[in-house]
Amino acid sequence: MAPSGLKAVVGDKILNGVIKSVKKEGEWKVLIVDHMTMRILSSCCKMSDILAEGVTKDNAKLAEEIYQRLNAHKADNPKMGEGPDKARSQLLIVDRGFDPISPVLHELTFQAMAYDLLDIKQDIYTYQSTGIGNSKAREVLLDEDDELWVQLRHLHIADVTKKVTELLRTFCESKRMCTDNANIKDLSQMLKKMPQYQKELSMYSTHLHLAEACMKKFKASLDKLCEVEQDLAMGANEAGEPLKDAMKSIVPVLLNSEIGAYEKIRIILLYIFHKKKGIGEESLTKLIQHANITQEDSKIISNMQNLGCNIIAGGRNSGNMLPERKERTESTYQLSRWTPIIKDIMENAIEDKLDRKQWPFISNPAPINTTQTAVSSARFGNWHKNKSPTEYCSGPRLIVFMVGGVLHSEMRSAYEVTRSTEGKWEVLIGSSHILTPTTFLDDLKDLK
């Protein structure tokens, strides 16, 4: 009998699609370690790699512990990571304070935007479907089995509706169905006429609805807000001209009673990061007062110091600076100019350009040959499909572990960097949990 219910289905997928598919007799061992180390160790050892760990100085203790655990595991399994065609992987351990800007920006790619603005819990999107009989609540699971979601999730929101319409038109033409401009109402009529295609048409309807819900939120209040955010993050306007008066940009936002407290906090933090060396305590107090932020919520800003961020000028983190950025020349949307810092790090690691002082290795990395034939990845590009063990990626891997949560934009960066290497590298990114801007600020509020 097929499993029923979300937990049962997911449990079945994990058991059969992950564990049983890679299990080999005589190669399983039980190792009990602390929770954080176990998460990283499990990811590494399932791929049978011996890792060279590049770490920031603040994560040296964690990296050393992982290295010792890996050595212990290697002692039990001497052949782990060896073989003429087995390139060594690298593990980078990064704490959340390394890039405090990306978590507070409004991302306008589909997945990040939807999870930030809409009420999506445990990857389930709930909405009211209309046009087919009576209105009723629908629940949709946004996961790897939704092929349309996989195609759309990393696109800019401006391209999503266009892409759905294009795919829908292709589908309709293949079924000899007539359609011009796709919208939810048209799809409802199609469903009445062609019920045999309910699964496919419902899928297109869901993602059109999701995109329209995102755009509705954006047009209501975010278009101007995003412009201010991007200017602060980049330190320049759309034309590339340096931002001369950042305070002038943020005051209208802070005084706007229709903008929520968390959005204002995000703007204040971006303003502080723009100042590089922090701001005075008196200036921060005034900003909080102008924004009408409660004392409880203001903890979010002060607690950012616990991540090593330079909030108060001359404060405990006064020597800390954000990394220098790579210069990027690719064209982008005006409100999506910022690139997560971790993407710079991924690219530099693959090109062997990481600063060894900033990223010291616990063990010396082996030279990596990146000229092998491109292979299909088990985690990128349809990893959810049934694959034989020979189809799994066997080239070098860059594994990034973010202590303190990973963002959807950073996950997208891993896909993009993997794709840019044309299969010669596989970039994996993970963390203790996935963050949205709201959950990030909630975590900061509770930080002690």
Sine and cosine of phi, psi and omega as CSV:
sin_phi,cos_phi,sin_psi,cos_psi,sin_omega,cos_omega
0.00,0.00,0.71,-0.70,0.01,-1.00
-0.94,0.35,0.59,-0.81,0.01,-1.00
-0.91,0.41,0.53,-0.85,0.04,-1.00
-0.82,-0.57,0.51,-0.86,-0.06,-1.00
1.00,-0.01,0.53,-0.85,-0.10,-1.00
-0.87,0.50,-0.73,0.68,-0.05,-1.00
-0.89,0.46,-0.66,0.75,-0.01,-1.00
-0.91,0.41,-0.66,0.75,0.00,-1.00
-0.90,0.44,-0.73,0.69,0.00,-1.00
-0.89,0.45,-0.68,0.73,0.02,-1.00
-0.87,0.49,-0.65,0.76,0.03,-1.00
-0.91,0.42,-0.65,0.76,0.02,-1.00
-0.90,0.45,-0.69,0.72,-0.01,-1.00
-0.89,0.45,-0.71,0.70,-0.06,-1.00
-0.91,0.42,-0.77,0.64,-0.11,-0.99
-1.00,0.01,-0.60,0.80,-0.07,-1.00
-1.00,0.09,-0.35,0.94,-0.05,-1.00
-0.90,-0.43,-0.87,0.49,-0.15,-0.99
-0.94,0.34,-0.83,0.56,-0.09,-1.00
-0.92,0.39,-0.48,0.88,-0.06,-1.00
-0.94,0.34,-0.37,0.93,-0.02,-1.00
-0.91,-0.42,-0.07,1.00,-0.06,-1.00
-0.94,0.35,0.68,-0.73,0.09,-1.00
-0.75,-0.66,0.68,-0.73,-0.04,-1.00
-0.86,0.50,0.70,-0.71,0.06,-1.00
1.00,0.08,-0.02,1.00,-0.06,-1.00
-0.92,-0.39,0.13,0.99,-0.01,-1.00
-0.98,-0.19,0.72,-0.69,0.05,-1.00
-0.69,-0.72,0.41,-0.91,0.02,-1.00
-0.97,-0.25,0.81,-0.59,0.01,-1.00
-0.74,-0.67,0.87,-0.49,-0.03,-1.00
-0.97,-0.23,0.89,-0.46,0.02,-1.00
-0.71,-0.71,-0.01,-1.00,0.02,-1.00
-0.92,0.40,0.33,-0.94,-0.18,-0.98
-0.87,0.50,-0.74,0.67,-0.06,-1.00
-0.90,0.43,-0.71,0.70,0.00,-1.00
-0.90,0.43,-0.61,0.80,-0.02,-1.00
-0.89,0.46,-0.62,0.78,0.01,-1.00
-0.87,0.50,-0.73,0.68,-0.04,-1.00
-0.95,0.31,-0.70,0.72,-0.03,-1.00
-0.87,0.49,-0.65,0.76,0.01,-1.00
-0.87,0.49,-0.71,0.71,-0.01,-1.00
-0.88,0.47,-0.66,0.75,-0.06,-1.00
-0.95,0.30,-0.75,0.66,-0.14,-0.99
-0.95,0.31,-0.45,0.89,0.06,-1.00
-0.89,0.46,-0.43,0.90,-0.01,-1.00
-0.99,-0.11,0.07,1.00,0.06,-1.00
0.81,0.59,0.68,0.73,0.02,-1.00
-0.95,-0.31,0.55,-0.83,0.27,-0.96
-0.99,-0.14,0.77,-0.63,-0.22,-0.98
-0.96,-0.27,0.54,-0.84,0.24,-0.97
-0.97,-0.25,0.89,-0.46,-0.16,-0.99
-0.99,-0.11,0.90,-0.43,0.12,-0.99
-1.00,-0.07,0.81,-0.59,-0.12,-0.99
-0.71,-0.71,0.46,-0.89,0.21,-0.98
-0.97,0.23,0.35,-0.94,-0.09,-1.00
-0.85,0.52,-0.60,0.80,-0.03,-1.00
-0.93,0.38,-0.31,0.95,-0.03,-1.00
-0.96,-0.26,0.21,0.98,-0.08,-1.00
-0.87,0.49,-0.64,0.77,-0.03,-1.00
-0.90,0.45,-0.71,0.71,0.01,-1.00
-0.90,0.44,-0.69,0.72,-0.01,-1.00
-0.90,0.44,-0.64,0.77,0.01,-1.00
-0.89,0.46,-0.65,0.76,0.01,-1.00
-0.91,0.42,-0.68,0.74,0.03,-1.00
-0.89,0.46,-0.66,0.75,-0.01,-1.00
-0.87,0.49,-0.67,0.75,0.03,-1.00
-0.90,0.43,-0.64,0.77,0.02,-1.00
-0.91,0.42,-0.64,0.77,0.01,-1.00
-0.91,0.41,-0.63,0.78,0.05,-1.00
-0.89,0.45,-0.64,0.77,0.03,-1.00
-0.90,0.43,-0.65,0.76,0.02,-1.00
-0.93,0.38,-0.60,0.80,0.03,-1.00
-0.89,0.45,-0.59,0.81,0.01,-1.00
-0.90,0.44,-0.58,0.82,0.03,-1.00
-0.98,0.18,-0.39,0.92,-0.07,-1.00
-0.69,-0.72,0.97,0.26,-0.14,-0.99
-0.84,0.54,-0.44,0.90,-0.05,-1.00
-0.99,0.12,-0.05,1.00,-0.07,-1.00
-0.88,0.48,0.83,-0.56,0.09,-1.00
0.99,0.11,0.01,1.00,-0.04,-1.00
-0.99,-0.14,0.26,-0.97,0.00,-1.00
0.71,-0.71,0.54,-0.84,-0.08,-1.00
-0.89,0.46,-0.49,0.87,-0.06,-1.00
-0.97,-0.25,0.15,0.99,-0.10,-0.99
-0.99,-0.11,0.96,-0.26,0.05,-1.00
-0.98,0.18,0.54,-0.84,-0.01,-1.00
-0.98,0.18,0.54,-0.84,0.02,-1.00
-0.99,-0.10,0.23,-0.97,0.10,-0.99
-0.84,-0.54,0.66,-0.75,0.07,-1.00
-0.92,-0.40,0.86,-0.52,0.08,-1.00
-0.96,-0.27,0.78,-0.62,0.05,-1.00
-0.94,-0.34,0.86,-0.51,-0.10,-1.00
-0.79,-0.62,0.71,-0.71,0.07,-1.00
-1.00,-0.03,0.35,-0.94,-0.12,-0.99
-0.88,0.48,-0.49,0.87,0.00,-1.00
-0.93,0.37,-0.20,0.98,0.02,-1.00
-0.89,0.46,-0.57,0.82,0.05,-1.00
-0.68,-0.73,1.00,0.01,0.01,-1.00
-1.00,0.08,-0.11,0.99,-0.06,-1.00
-0.99,0.15,-0.75,0.66,-0.06,-1.00
-0.82,0.57,-0.62,0.78,-0.04,-1.00
-0.93,0.37,-0.28,0.96,-0.06,-1.00
-0.96,-0.29,-0.04,1.00,0.05,-1.00
-0.99,0.10,0.50,-0.87,0.18,-0.98
-0.99,0.15,0.92,-0.39,0.03,-1.00
-1.00,0.08,0.67,-0.74,-0.06,-1.00
-0.93,-0.36,0.29,0.96,0.22,-0.98
-1.00,0.08,0.45,-0.90,-0.28,-0.96
-0.83,0.56,-0.81,0.58,-0.06,-1.00
-0.90,0.44,-0.76,0.65,-0.03,-1.00
-0.88,0.48,-0.66,0.75,-0.01,-1.00
-0.91,0.41,-0.70,0.71,-0.02,-1.00
-0.89,0.45,-0.69,0.72,-0.03,-1.00
-0.95,0.32,-0.44,0.90,0.03,-1.00
-0.97,0.22,-0.69,0.73,-0.19,-0.98
-0.99,-0.16,-0.42,0.91,-0.10,-0.99
-0.94,-0.33,0.29,-0.96,-0.06,-1.00
-1.00,0.06,0.98,0.22,0.02,-1.00
-0.96,-0.26,0.87,-0.49,-0.03,-1.00
-0.85,-0.53,0.77,-0.64,-0.02,-1.00
0.79,0.61,0.65,0.76,0.04,-1.00
0.92,0.39,0.28,0.96,0.01,-1.00
-0.95,-0.30,0.85,-0.53,0.05,-1.00
-0.98,-0.18,0.83,-0.56,-0.01,-1.00
-0.92,-0.38,0.75,-0.66,0.01,-1.00
-0.48,-0.88,0.22,-0.98,0.02,-1.00
-1.00,-0.05,0.90,-0.45,0.06,-1.00
-1.00,0.08,0.62,-0.78,-0.03,-1.00
-0.74,-0.68,0.30,-0.95,0.14,-0.99
0.99,-0.11,-0.28,0.96,0.03,-1.00
-0.90,-0.44,1.00,-0.01,-0.09,-1.00
0.95,0.32,-0.66,-0.75,0.00,-1.00
-0.99,0.12,0.43,-0.90,0.06,-1.00
-0.92,0.38,0.67,-0.74,0.02,-1.00
-0.51,-0.86,0.40,-0.92,-0.01,-1.00
-0.97,0.24,0.69,-0.72,0.06,-1.00
-0.85,-0.53,0.61,-0.79,0.08,-1.00
-0.90,-0.44,0.76,-0.65,-0.03,-1.00
-0.79,-0.62,0.76,-0.65,0.05,-1.00
-1.00,0.01,0.87,-0.50,0.00,-1.00
-1.00,-0.06,1.00,-0.08,-0.04,-1.00
-0.60,-0.80,-0.12,-0.99,-0.09,-1.00
-0.91,0.41,-0.34,0.94,0.00,-1.00
-0.98,0.22,-0.24,0.97,0.07,-1.00
-1.00,0.01,0.99,-0.11,-0.11,-0.99
-0.89,0.45,-0.55,0.84,0.02,-1.00
-0.93,0.37,-0.65,0.76,0.05,-1.00
-0.87,0.49,-0.68,0.74,0.01,-1.00
-0.88,0.47,-0.60,0.80,0.03,-1.00
-0.94,0.34,-0.56,0.83,-0.18,-0.98
-1.00,-0.10,-0.45,0.89,-0.29,-0.96
-0.87,0.50,-0.47,0.88,-0.03,-1.00
-0.98,-0.18,0.09,1.00,0.05,-1.00
-0.98,0.18,0.49,-0.87,0.14,-0.99
-0.91,0.42,0.58,-0.81,-0.07,-1.00
-0.84,0.55,-0.50,0.86,0.01,-1.00
-0.91,0.41,-0.37,0.93,-0.03,-1.00
-0.99,-0.16,-0.21,0.98,-0.14,-0.99
-0.92,0.39,-0.82,0.58,-0.03,-1.00
-0.86,0.51,-0.64,0.77,0.04,-1.00
-0.87,0.49,-0.67,0.74,-0.02,-1.00
-0.93,0.36,-0.67,0.74,0.02,-1.00
-0.88,0.48,-0.70,0.71,0.01,-1.00
-0.87,0.50,-0.68,0.74,0.01,-1.00
-0.89,0.45,-0.71,0.71,0.00,-1.00
-0.92,0.38,-0.62,0.79,0.02,-1.00
-0.91,0.42,-0.67,0.75,0.01,-1.00
-0.89,0.46,-0.67,0.75,0.04,-1.00
-0.88,0.47,-0.68,0.74,0.02,-1.00
-0.90,0.45,-0.72,0.70,-0.03,-1.00
-0.90,0.44,-0.64,0.77,0.02,-1.00
-0.90,0.43,-0.59,0.81,0.01,-1.00
-0.93,0.37,-0.41,0.91,0.02,-1.00
-0.97,-0.24,0.12,0.99,-0.01,-1.00
0.85,0.52,0.67,0.74,0.08,-1.00
-0.96,-0.28,0.61,-0.79,-0.03,-1.00
-1.00,-0.01,0.75,-0.66,0.11,-0.99
-0.40,-0.91,0.55,-0.83,0.06,-1.00
-0.94,-0.35,-1.00,-0.05,0.03,-1.00
-0.99,-0.11,0.90,-0.45,-0.08,-1.00
-0.96,0.28,0.71,-0.70,0.20,-0.98
-0.51,-0.86,0.14,-0.99,-0.10,-0.99
-0.88,0.47,-0.61,0.79,0.00,-1.00
-0.90,0.44,-0.70,0.71,0.03,-1.00
-0.86,0.50,-0.66,0.75,-0.01,-1.00
-0.90,0.43,-0.59,0.81,0.03,-1.00
-0.89,0.46,-0.66,0.75,0.03,-1.00
-0.92,0.39,-0.63,0.77,0.03,-1.00
-0.88,0.48,-0.65,0.76,-0.02,-1.00
-0.88,0.47,-0.58,0.81,0.03,-1.00
-0.91,0.41,-0.64,0.77,-0.06,-1.00
-0.99,0.14,-0.52,0.85,-0.10,-1.00
-0.79,-0.61,0.91,0.41,-0.06,-1.00
-0.88,0.47,-0.35,0.94,-0.01,-1.00
-0.93,0.37,-0.28,0.96,0.03,-1.00
-0.96,-0.29,0.49,0.87,-0.07,-1.00
-0.86,0.50,-0.68,0.73,-0.03,-1.00
-0.87,0.49,-0.76,0.65,-0.05,-1.00
-0.92,0.39,-0.73,0.68,-0.04,-1.00
-0.93,0.38,-0.56,0.83,0.05,-1.00
-0.90,0.43,-0.58,0.81,0.03,-1.00
-0.90,0.44,-0.72,0.69,0.04,-1.00
-0.90,0.44,-0.65,0.76,0.00,-1.00
-0.88,0.48,-0.68,0.73,0.00,-1.00
-0.86,0.51,-0.72,0.69,-0.09,-1.00
-0.98,0.22,-0.48,0.88,0.17,-0.99
-0.91,0.43,-0.68,0.74,0.02,-1.00
-0.89,0.46,-0.69,0.72,0.00,-1.00
-0.89,0.46,-0.70,0.72,0.01,-1.00
-0.91,0.41,-0.66,0.75,0.01,-1.00
-0.91,0.41,-0.60,0.80,0.04,-1.00
-0.91,0.42,-0.64,0.77,0.05,-1.00
-0.90,0.44,-0.72,0.70,-0.03,-1.00
-0.92,0.40,-0.55,0.83,0.04,-1.00
-0.89,0.45,-0.69,0.73,0.04,-1.00
-0.91,0.42,-0.66,0.75,-0.04,-1.00
-0.89,0.45,-0.75,0.66,-0.05,-1.00
-0.93,0.37,-0.42,0.91,-0.03,-1.00
-0.93,0.36,-0.60,0.80,-0.10,-0.99
-0.39,-0.92,-0.16,0.99,-0.22,-0.98
-0.99,-0.12,-0.30,0.96,-0.11,-0.99
-0.87,0.50,-0.75,0.66,0.02,-1.00
-0.94,0.33,-0.59,0.80,0.00,-1.00
-0.89,0.46,-0.68,0.73,0.00,-1.00
-0.89,0.45,-0.58,0.82,0.02,-1.00
-0.90,0.45,-0.70,0.72,0.03,-1.00
-0.89,0.45,-0.69,0.72,-0.01,-1.00
-0.87,0.50,-0.73,0.68,-0.03,-1.00
-0.91,0.42,-0.65,0.76,0.02,-1.00
-0.88,0.47,-0.67,0.74,0.00,-1.00
-0.92,0.39,-0.71,0.71,-0.03,-1.00
-0.90,0.43,-0.66,0.75,-0.05,-1.00
-0.99,0.11,-0.35,0.94,-0.07,-1.00
0.96,0.29,0.26,0.97,-0.03,-1.00
-0.40,-0.92,0.35,-0.94,0.03,-1.00
-1.00,0.07,-0.10,-0.99,-0.05,-1.00
-0.85,0.52,-0.56,0.83,-0.03,-1.00
-0.99,0.16,-0.02,1.00,-0.01,-1.00
1.00,0.07,0.13,0.99,0.02,-1.00
-0.99,0.16,0.73,-0.69,-0.02,-1.00
-0.82,0.57,0.62,-0.79,0.00,-1.00
-0.96,0.27,0.91,-0.41,-0.11,-0.99
-1.00,0.04,-0.62,0.78,-0.07,-1.00
-0.73,-0.68,0.99,0.12,-0.04,-1.00
-0.91,0.42,-0.57,0.82,-0.01,-1.00
-0.87,0.50,-0.63,0.77,0.01,-1.00
-0.88,0.47,-0.52,0.86,-0.01,-1.00
-0.97,0.26,-0.58,0.81,-0.14,-0.99
-1.00,-0.01,-0.40,0.92,-0.06,-1.00
-0.84,0.54,-0.73,0.68,0.02,-1.00
-0.85,0.52,-0.54,0.84,0.02,-1.00
-0.94,0.35,-0.71,0.70,-0.05,-1.00
-0.92,0.39,-0.49,0.87,-0.04,-1.00
-1.00,0.00,-0.12,0.99,-0.04,-1.00
-0.98,0.18,0.92,-0.38,-0.06,-1.00
-0.94,0.34,-0.26,0.96,-0.01,-1.00
-1.00,0.08,-0.14,0.99,0.02,-1.00
-1.00,-0.09,0.73,-0.68,-0.08,-1.00
-0.94,0.33,0.27,-0.96,-0.05,-1.00
-0.88,0.47,-0.68,0.74,-0.03,-1.00
-0.91,0.41,-0.61,0.79,0.04,-1.00
-0.90,0.43,-0.63,0.78,0.02,-1.00
-0.93,0.37,-0.62,0.78,0.04,-1.00
-0.89,0.45,-0.64,0.77,0.04,-1.00
-0.88,0.48,-0.65,0.76,0.03,-1.00
-0.92,0.39,-0.69,0.73,0.01,-1.00
-0.88,0.48,-0.70,0.72,0.01,-1.00
-0.89,0.46,-0.68,0.74,0.03,-1.00
-0.90,0.44,-0.60,0.80,0.06,-1.00
-0.89,0.46,-0.69,0.72,0.00,-1.00
-0.90,0.45,-0.70,0.72,0.01,-1.00
-0.91,0.42,-0.55,0.83,0.05,-1.00
-0.89,0.46,-0.54,0.84,-0.02,-1.00
-0.97,0.25,-0.13,0.99,0.09,-1.00
0.94,0.34,-0.81,0.58,-0.11,-0.99
-0.98,-0.22,0.25,0.97,-0.02,-1.00
1.00,0.08,0.02,-1.00,0.03,-1.00
-0.78,-0.62,0.25,-0.97,0.00,-1.00
-0.93,0.37,0.45,-0.89,-0.01,-1.00
-0.87,0.48,-0.63,0.78,0.00,-1.00
-0.90,0.43,-0.66,0.75,0.03,-1.00
-0.90,0.44,-0.64,0.76,0.02,-1.00
-0.90,0.43,-0.67,0.74,0.02,-1.00
-0.87,0.50,-0.66,0.75,0.00,-1.00
-0.91,0.41,-0.66,0.75,0.02,-1.00
-0.88,0.47,-0.68,0.74,0.00,-1.00
-0.90,0.43,-0.64,0.77,0.02,-1.00
-0.92,0.38,-0.71,0.70,0.01,-1.00
-0.87,0.50,-0.59,0.80,-0.03,-1.00
-0.99,0.15,-0.13,0.99,0.00,-1.00
0.86,0.51,0.70,0.71,0.01,-1.00
-1.00,-0.03,0.72,-0.70,-0.04,-1.00
-0.94,0.35,0.32,-0.95,0.02,-1.00
-0.88,0.47,-0.60,0.80,0.01,-1.00
-0.89,0.45,-0.72,0.69,-0.02,-1.00
-0.95,0.32,-0.46,0.89,-0.01,-1.00
-0.92,0.39,-0.28,0.96,0.07,-1.00
-0.87,0.49,-0.48,0.88,-0.01,-1.00
-0.84,0.54,-0.69,0.72,-0.05,-1.00
-0.93,0.36,-0.75,0.67,-0.03,-1.00
-0.92,0.39,-0.58,0.82,-0.01,-1.00
-0.94,0.34,-0.27,0.96,0.07,-1.00
-0.87,0.50,-0.40,0.92,0.04,-1.00
-0.90,0.43,-0.47,0.88,0.01,-1.00
-0.93,0.36,-0.23,0.97,0.09,-1.00
-1.00,-0.07,0.10,1.00,0.01,-1.00
1.00,0.03,0.17,0.98,-0.05,-1.00
-0.99,0.14,0.55,-0.83,-0.03,-1.00
-1.00,0.06,1.00,-0.05,-0.05,-1.00
-0.99,-0.13,-0.78,0.62,-0.01,-1.00
-0.99,-0.15,0.82,-0.57,0.01,-1.00
-0.85,0.52,0.78,-0.62,-0.02,-1.00
0.98,0.22,0.14,0.99,-0.03,-1.00
-0.99,0.15,-0.26,-0.96,-0.13,-0.99
-0.91,0.40,-0.36,0.93,-0.01,-1.00
-0.94,-0.33,0.42,0.91,-0.16,-0.99
-0.88,0.48,-0.41,0.91,-0.01,-1.00
-1.00,0.06,-0.15,0.99,-0.06,-1.00
-0.99,0.13,0.72,-0.69,0.03,-1.00
-0.77,-0.63,0.50,-0.87,0.07,-1.00
-0.95,0.31,0.47,-0.88,-0.06,-1.00
-0.89,0.46,0.45,-0.89,0.14,-0.99
-0.92,0.39,0.62,-0.79,-0.06,-1.00
-0.99,-0.11,0.48,-0.88,0.15,-0.99
-0.96,0.29,0.57,-0.82,0.07,-1.00
-0.99,0.13,0.81,-0.59,-0.05,-1.00
-0.91,-0.41,0.69,-0.72,-0.06,-1.00
-0.92,-0.38,-0.13,0.99,-0.03,-1.00
-0.92,0.39,0.53,-0.85,-0.01,-1.00
-0.96,0.29,0.61,-0.79,-0.01,-1.00
-0.66,-0.75,0.23,-0.97,0.13,-0.99
-0.95,0.31,0.50,-0.87,-0.05,-1.00
-0.82,0.58,-0.63,0.77,-0.08,-1.00
-1.00,-0.10,0.27,0.96,0.03,-1.00
-0.67,-0.74,0.69,0.72,-0.05,-1.00
-0.98,0.18,-0.44,0.90,-0.06,-1.00
-0.96,0.27,0.66,-0.75,0.10,-1.00
-0.89,-0.45,0.76,-0.65,0.02,-1.00
-0.80,0.60,0.67,-0.75,-0.05,-1.00
-0.86,0.51,-0.54,0.84,-0.05,-1.00
-0.89,0.45,-0.41,0.91,0.04,-1.00
-0.92,0.39,-0.62,0.78,0.10,-1.00
-0.84,0.54,-0.71,0.71,-0.06,-1.00
-0.91,0.41,-0.69,0.73,0.04,-1.00
-0.85,0.53,-0.75,0.67,-0.04,-1.00
-0.91,0.42,-0.65,0.76,0.01,-1.00
-0.92,0.40,-0.60,0.80,0.02,-1.00
-0.90,0.43,-0.70,0.72,0.00,-1.00
-0.91,0.43,-0.58,0.82,-0.01,-1.00
-1.00,0.03,0.08,1.00,-0.02,-1.00
0.84,0.54,0.69,0.72,-0.02,-1.00
-0.90,-0.43,0.20,0.98,0.01,-1.00
-0.94,0.35,0.64,-0.77,0.07,-1.00
-0.94,0.34,0.91,-0.42,-0.07,-1.00
-0.92,0.39,-0.34,0.94,0.07,-1.00
-0.96,0.28,-0.63,0.77,0.02,-1.00
-0.99,0.15,-0.48,0.88,-0.03,-1.00
-0.82,-0.57,0.94,0.35,-0.01,-1.00
-0.94,0.35,0.59,-0.81,0.02,-1.00
-1.00,-0.04,0.68,-0.74,0.11,-0.99
-0.95,0.32,-0.63,0.78,0.10,-0.99
-0.75,-0.66,0.54,-0.84,-0.05,-1.00
-0.91,0.41,0.78,-0.62,-0.01,-1.00
-0.96,0.28,0.54,-0.84,0.08,-1.00
-0.98,0.18,0.49,-0.87,0.07,-1.00
-0.88,0.47,0.63,-0.78,-0.07,-1.00
-0.92,-0.40,0.80,-0.60,0.06,-1.00
-1.00,0.04,0.90,-0.43,-0.04,-1.00
-0.98,-0.21,0.28,0.96,-0.05,-1.00
-0.99,-0.16,0.06,1.00,-0.01,-1.00
-0.92,0.39,0.28,-0.96,-0.01,-1.00
-0.87,0.50,0.65,-0.76,0.03,-1.00
-0.89,0.46,0.63,-0.77,-0.02,-1.00
-0.81,-0.59,0.34,-0.94,0.01,-1.00
-0.97,0.24,0.68,-0.74,-0.04,-1.00
-1.00,0.02,0.59,-0.81,0.04,-1.00
-0.99,0.17,-0.25,0.97,-0.08,-1.00
-0.87,-0.49,-0.20,0.98,-0.01,-1.00
-0.80,-0.60,0.69,-0.73,0.04,-1.00
0.95,0.30,0.96,0.30,0.09,-1.00
0.94,0.33,0.62,0.78,0.05,-1.00
-0.92,0.39,-0.31,0.95,-0.04,-1.00
-0.97,0.25,-0.22,0.97,0.02,-1.00
-0.97,0.24,0.35,-0.94,0.02,-1.00
-0.94,0.34,0.88,-0.48,-0.02,-1.00
-0.81,-0.59,0.51,-0.86,0.11,-0.99
-0.99,0.14,0.37,-0.93,-0.01,-1.00
-0.83,0.56,-0.48,0.88,-0.03,-1.00
-0.95,0.31,-0.26,0.97,-0.02,-1.00
-1.00,0.03,-0.13,0.99,-0.03,-1.00
-0.96,0.27,0.50,-0.87,-0.05,-1.00
-0.88,0.47,0.76,-0.64,0.00,-1.00
-0.88,-0.47,0.05,1.00,0.01,-1.00
-0.99,0.10,-0.12,-0.99,-0.01,-1.00
-0.92,0.40,0.57,-0.82,0.02,-1.00
-0.85,-0.52,0.63,-0.78,0.19,-0.98
-0.95,-0.31,0.88,-0.47,-0.03,-1.00
-0.94,-0.34,0.83,-0.55,-0.02,-1.00
-0.91,-0.41,0.82,-0.57,0.07,-1.00
-0.91,-0.42,0.86,-0.52,-0.01,-1.00
-0.99,-0.13,0.93,-0.37,0.06,-1.00
-0.98,0.22,0.89,-0.46,0.01,-1.00
0.95,-0.31,0.15,0.99,0.08,-1.00
0.94,-0.35,0.56,-0.83,0.02,-1.00
-0.87,-0.49,0.54,-0.84,-0.04,-1.00
-0.99,-0.10,0.37,-0.93,0.09,-1.00
-0.89,0.46,-0.58,0.82,0.01,-1.00
-0.92,0.39,-0.53,0.85,0.03,-1.00
-0.97,0.25,-0.57,0.82,0.11,-0.99
-0.89,0.45,-0.68,0.74,0.05,-1.00
-0.87,0.50,-0.64,0.77,0.00,-1.00
-0.87,0.50,-0.61,0.79,0.02,-1.00
-0.89,0.45,-0.66,0.75,0.06,-1.00
-0.88,0.47,-0.71,0.71,-0.06,-1.00
-0.90,0.43,-0.68,0.73,-0.01,-1.00
-0.93,0.37,-0.65,0.76,0.07,-1.00
-0.84,0.55,-0.73,0.68,-0.03,-1.00
-0.90,0.43,-0.60,0.80,-0.05,-1.00
-0.93,0.38,-0.37,0.93,0.02,-1.00
-1.00,0.06,0.00,1.00,0.04,-1.00
0.83,0.56,0.64,0.77,0.09,-1.00
1.00,0.03,-0.04,1.00,-0.02,-1.00
-0.98,0.20,-0.41,0.91,0.04,-1.00
-0.76,-0.65,0.46,-0.89,0.16,-0.99
-0.85,-0.53,0.82,-0.57,0.02,-1.00
-0.96,-0.28,0.84,-0.55,0.04,-1.00
-0.91,-0.41,0.64,-0.77,0.04,-1.00
-0.72,-0.70,0.65,-0.76,-0.02,-1.00
-0.47,-0.88,0.09,-1.00,-0.02,-1.00
-0.25,-0.97,-0.03,-1.00,0.09,-1.00
-0.94,0.34,-0.47,0.88,0.01,-1.00
-0.28,-0.96,0.25,-0.97,0.03,-1.00
-0.99,-0.12,0.72,-0.69,-0.06,-1.00
-0.98,-0.21,0.53,-0.85,0.35,-0.94
-0.90,-0.43,0.26,-0.97,0.05,-1.00
-0.81,0.59,-0.63,0.77,-0.02,-1.00
-0.92,0.39,-0.72,0.69,0.00,-1.00
-0.93,0.38,-0.51,0.86,0.07,-1.00
-0.89,0.46,-0.73,0.68,0.01,-1.00
-0.92,0.39,-0.60,0.80,0.08,-1.00
-0.88,0.48,-0.68,0.73,0.03,-1.00
-0.88,0.48,-0.66,0.75,0.01,-1.00
-0.90,0.43,-0.63,0.78,-0.01,-1.00
-0.88,0.47,-0.59,0.81,-0.04,-1.00
-1.00,0.01,-0.07,1.00,-0.05,-1.00
-0.93,0.38,0.72,-0.69,0.00,-1.00
-0.86,-0.52,0.00,0.00,0.00,0.00
